Amino acid sequence: MPDLNGMMLFTAVVRANGFSQAARDIGQPKSTISRKVAQLEEELGVRLLQRDSRNISLTQIGALFFQHCETISQEIEAAKAIIENTHSDISGSLRIAIPVSFSQEVIGHLCSSFMRLYPNIELDIQFTDNDIGLVGEGYDIAIKYGPLQSSDLVARLLFERQLILVASPNYIKKHGAPATPQELTKHQGILLGTSLSAPIWSIGKGNRKIMATFQRKVRVNSAKMVKRFALDDFGIALLSNTSCKQEIASGSLVPILQEWPMDPIKVYGVYSSRRQLASNISAFLDFISKRYSNQESLTSIVK
């Protein structure tokens, strides 16, 4: 039987997309994690990860093994949560507003897992990009991208996503790759946004930041479709690195302008400060904060 500790460390490495980040996340030496994963591969007689000096990627058998390890990890976390919440009767209804650009598949998996963990919870989930009034429209929680405007609402940081510009090899072969942000004006871009969104990307960070324009080929409010259009050679796309890491590893998408790293996008859970933080709101925000990255990684792998 494979070593359970090795399986959980392997899972942590895949979630973190690297040994160094996994070591920081779980507070163990990188050398220990690397040795345990190597022992697991030796025990199984297969290679689970492809490694080079900068990146790791899952082998085909590694991706299948990770799915099962992820399920086991979630069951262990669920068992711990049941113990932790033995004396808490978390129940009631939650009305939640989520941006349209969020992956509905990832949110669906997470909400199903949440309701299995808390069977007395009822969810009302609305995907909307409208500027909703949290109290006036009866919402308990709104998931929002930062930066946020000042208000009487309470905002809890759920997670961050590093942004990256990518294009397909065929697009680059035909049109070339921009060497500077200014050269984006000569390129087709796939814009994630609403009808009010302009073809402008903020490239760089701090004092080295440029508002770069591009030729909009497609505008769509679905990150999944943005990636699809990029894979189909229709232009450059701005995506989170987690949403396209498998495509980058396989070579079907290529990072561009990597010497211009961008500020991460921050995602918040927002709720009203006029009421005491309810246990069901707290439980949902805790759950999303801990599980979103794991589910996003799993969903991208099984595709």
KAWOCOR-V821839 format. One record per residue. N is the residue number from 1. D_LAST is the distance of its C-alpha to the last C-alpha in whole Angstrom. Layout:
n	d_last
N	D_LAST
N	D_LAST
//
This chain:
n	d_last
1	28
2	26
3	27
4	26
5	27
6	25
7	22
8	22
9	23
10	20
11	18
12	20
13	19
14	16
15	16
16	19
17	17
18	20
19	23
20	26
21	24
22	23
23	27
24	28
25	26
26	27
27	31
28	31
29	32
30	29
31	31
32	31
33	27
34	27
35	29
36	28
37	24
38	26
39	28
40	25
41	24
42	27
43	27
44	24
45	25
46	22
47	21
48	18
49	18
50	19
51	21
52	24
53	26
54	24
55	20
56	18
57	15
58	13
59	14
60	12
61	14
62	14
63	10
64	11
65	15
66	13
67	12
68	15
69	17
70	15
71	16
72	20
73	20
74	20
75	22
76	25
77	24
78	25
79	28
80	29
81	29
82	31
83	33
84	34
85	34
86	36
87	39
88	37
89	37
90	34
91	34
92	34
93	32
94	30
95	30
96	27
97	26
98	23
99	22
100	20
101	18
102	17
103	13
104	14
105	11
106	12
107	16
108	15
109	14
110	17
111	20
112	19
113	20
114	22
115	24
116	24
117	26
118	28
119	29
120	32
121	30
122	29
123	27
124	27
125	24
126	25
127	23
128	25
129	26
130	30
131	32
132	33
133	36
134	35
135	38
136	39
137	36
138	36
139	33
140	32
141	30
142	28
143	25
144	26
145	25
146	28
147	31
148	33
149	36
150	39
151	39
152	41
153	37
154	36
155	32
156	30
157	28
158	25
159	23
160	23
161	20
162	21
163	21
164	20
165	21
166	19
167	19
168	18
169	20
170	21
171	22
172	24
173	26
174	27
175	28
176	28
177	27
178	29
179	31
180	32
181	31
182	34
183	33
184	30
185	32
186	32
187	28
188	26
189	24
190	21
191	22
192	21
193	24
194	26
195	29
196	31
197	29
198	30
199	29
200	30
201	28
202	29
203	29
204	30
205	32
206	35
207	38
208	36
209	34
210	34
211	33
212	32
213	32
214	29
215	29
216	27
217	25
218	23
219	23
220	21
221	20
222	16
223	15
224	11
225	14
226	15
227	13
228	12
229	16
230	16
231	14
232	16
233	19
234	21
235	22
236	21
237	19
238	20
239	17
240	17
241	16
242	13
243	11
244	11
245	12
246	9
247	10
248	14
249	14
250	13
251	15
252	14
253	15
254	18
255	20
256	23
257	27
258	26
259	29
260	29
261	27
262	27
263	28
264	25
265	24
266	25
267	24
268	27
269	27
270	31
271	33
272	37
273	40
274	42
275	41
276	41
277	37
278	36
279	35
280	32
281	31
282	31
283	29
284	26
285	26
286	27
287	24
288	21
289	23
290	22
291	19
292	17
293	16
294	15
295	12
296	11
297	10
298	9
299	6
300	5
301	5
302	4
303	0
//
